[in-house]
Amino acid sequence: VQLQASGGGLVQAGGSLRLSCVASIRTFSRYDMGWFRQAPGKEREFVSAISWRVDTTNYADSVKGRFTISRDNAKNTVYLQMNSLKPEDTAVYFCAAGYDLKKYEIWGQGTLVTVSS
């Protein structure tokens, strides 16, 4: 397994969760990393991304101001801090790695986030 996501769970609306994605990739620090999500019955959508240089972060409009992406290259880990969660944030969240912020070659298994109203 190259990408292992964790940290999902059940939380009430307004609550917070922190997702982690640990990469077993030798050159992790050279990969751009992204978070995506897929809600039941919907297509997978982009959530956030961070460049390998940590000089660029992108967010979907729906999560701006609530979610924060970060990475610790020494730990081969990327994080997604999710605050002020809403029921519409309910989805399986996936992490991905690539050499381009808009193109990802390596995908991890998902972690389920459920936000109750």
Secondary structure, 3 states (H helix, E strand, C coil): CCEEEECCEEEECCCCEEEEEEECCCCHHHCEEEEEEECCCCCCEEEEEECCCCCCEEECCCCCCCEEEEEEHHHCEEEEEECCCCHHHCEEEEEEEECECCECCEECCCEEEEEEC
